[in-house]
Amino acid sequence: MNATLIDLLLSLPAVLLSLTLHECAHGWVAYRLGDPTARDLGRLTLNPLRHIDPLGALSLLLFRIGWAKPVPINPRNFRRPRAGMALTALAGPLSNFIIAFFSAFLFLLIDLGAEKIPAINTSSILWLFFYYLFRFFYLLHLMNLTLALFNLLPLTPLDGSRILYLFLPKRAYFWFVRHERQIYIFVLIWLVGGAYLSDFLLSVPAVANNPVLSAIASFLSLTGWIVGAAKKISAGMIFLFMKLPFLA
């Protein structure tokens, strides 16, 4: 079977798991802070159908960056509305970092286990089982790192904007609130068009051969630099895990 098709099929459950736990984390923290809105609307559930946004799931599947249906939050139920919103927003990316951490541990453990079994035929069912399991957790790992980093951007409607609001003076806070719709459209354009513009500019020799211009062109691709950052964090995480005696 084609490797790209295999990754696509393995990514489907990874997308459902990642987005579902991300949104559940938002709802659970909001509930613990005094807002029962998500619970009352049935969003404190592991049923992915209650959380998945088709366009956001497709984007995560294809570009490793996506979103789910936002969990409804009523900040009036928090004792400190801005702090409550910030903590609730942080819960989503934090859940993704936790998933990324444990999935890295699991795919390294699977890799180690496969090495301990002598002479596995690469066409055997056992080898394929180990390979697909390893690949699933690796994709889950990278997907959650990119999802966390993307959502931490301080741009509406991402979680990072709610965290940013906590530290803004009132005047700046109300400016962002008034312009949330325009910022949202900007984020969508950057997400969809940035990659194409970056690829076009990097195909121009004068840009590609200039370190400064090529860096600027690469930054235009939101997906590109977030995936690049996720891979660097992944490499660091794997390096730390490999220091463990039983994984070394």
C-alpha positions, -999 to 999 in steps of 0.1 A, spaced: 0 0 0 12 35 -8 30 51 22 11 84 18 -22 66 18 -12 46 49 -2 79 67 -36 94 57 -55 64 71 -35 63 103 -40 101 107 -78 98 108 -80 84 143 -52 107 154 -72 137 142 -103 126 160 -84 118 192 -64 151 192 -93 175 185 -117 157 209 -93 158 239 -83 194 230 -119 205 233 -128 183 263 -98 199 281 -113 234 275 -147 223 287 -134 205 317 -113 234 330 -141 258 324 -164 236 344 -139 233 372 -136 271 373 -174 275 377 -188 276 341 -212 247 334 -220 258 299 -200 231 281 -213 204 304 -249 216 299 -246 215 262 -231 180 261 -196 190 252 -179 173 281 -178 141 261 -153 119 243 -177 115 214 -157 132 185 -190 140 166 -197 166 192 -164 184 187 -153 180 151 -154 208 126 -152 192 91 -130 220 76 -107 221 106 -104 183 108 -96 182 70 -70 210 75 -54 190 103 -54 159 83 -38 175 52 -16 202 67 -11 191 103 -28 224 114 -65 226 122 -92 233 147 -125 219 162 -158 234 170 -151 258 199 -165 248 232 -190 274 244 -177 293 274 -195 320 294 -169 341 311 -195 357 334 -195 325 354 -158 329 363 -148 349 394 -121 366 373 -134 365 337 -101 372 318 -81 349 340 -107 322 337 -107 325 299 -69 324 298 -67 292 319 -95 276 299 -78 285 266 -44 271 279 -60 238 287 -64 229 250 -28 233 239 -16 218 272 -36 186 265 -19 184 231 15 187 246 7 159 270 -5 137 242 26 145 222 48 136 253 32 102 259 29 93 222 67 100 218 74 76 247 51 50 231 66 50 196 101 49 210 91 20 233 75 2 203 107 7 182 127 -7 211 104 -37 214 106 -45 177 144 -44 179 143 -70 207 124 -95 186 150 -113 165 147 -118 128 112 -105 121 103 -110 85 95 -75 71 65 -90 52 51 -107 83 19 -96 101 39 -91 133 63 -67 116 34 -48 99 16 -45 133 47 -30 149 53 -7 119 17 7 118 16 11 155 49 29 155 37 51 126 4 59 143 20 72 175 46 91 156 19 109 135 -1 115 167 30 129 183 38 154 155 1 163 150 -3 173 186 28 194 187 17 213 156 -18 217 170 -5 230 203 19 255 187 -8 267 162 -33 273 189 -8 292 210 -5 319 184 -18 351 200 -43 356 172 -81 354 172 -98 329 173 -69 308 186 -63 299 222 -32 321 224 -54 353 220 -73 345 252 -40 340 270 -27 373 255 -58 392 267 -49 384 303 -18 406 300 -31 434 278 -42 468 292 -79 475 288 -75 498 258 -55 472 238 -78 444 250 -110 462 237 -92 469 204 -85 432 199 -121 423 208 -135 449 183 -113 436 155 -117 398 162 -135 392 129 -109 409 108 -80 391 126 -98 358 121 -100 364 83 -63 374 83 -54 341 100 -74 321 75 -57 339 46 -23 334 61 -31 297 67 -44 290 32 -25 314 10 8 317 29 21 283 19 15 290 -18 30 324 -17 61 311 2 66 283 -24 63 308 -52 88 332 -38 113 304 -29 111 292 -66 126 326 -76 164 322 -76 171 357 -63 150 349 -32 161 313 -27 198 322 -29 195 351 -4 195 339 32 175 369 45 149 368 17 145 331 19 139 332 56 112 359 52 96 339 24 96 307 46 80 327 74 51 335 52 41 298 53 23 295 86 21 257 82 58 255 72 74 272 102 50 257 127 57 222 114 94 230 114 92 242 151 72 211 160 99 189 145 126 207 165 106 202 197 101 166 188 138 161 183 145 176 217 118 154 233 132 123 217 167 132 227 156 135 264 137 102 262 168 84 248 187 94 279 164 70 299 184 38 307 158 14 293 154 33 260 191 41 254 
